Amino acid sequence: MTAAGSVGGSPDSAERADSPDRFGVPAARLNDVAGLIEHPQLEARNRWREGETPAGPVRGLLPPMTFSDVELPMGRVPALGEHTEAILAELAGALDEGDT
């Protein structure tokens, strides 16, 4: 049995997350989606913002790097295909300009 395996019993995830540290192994616990959504630090650090979608409001995370004096907007999320015609028209115009 390895030193890390000799901890004994059936450790829960908190005990398993602590055991590499006891042996000087750099490691971190990997959260699943529920663990991410419910992570207490995200709430404590006010990392969640609300944005609008055609189906109603959704919560989203701020980017990892932010500045304390800049509030990043969470704009409305477009519906699927909402801007397709405008984008295709713009691309067609750019292609036409490239032909001259």
Summary of the structure (lengths in Angstrom):
residues: 100
radius of gyration: 23.6
end to end distance: 73.3
largest distance: 74.6
contacts: 153
relative contact order: 0.08
helix: 40%
strand: 12%
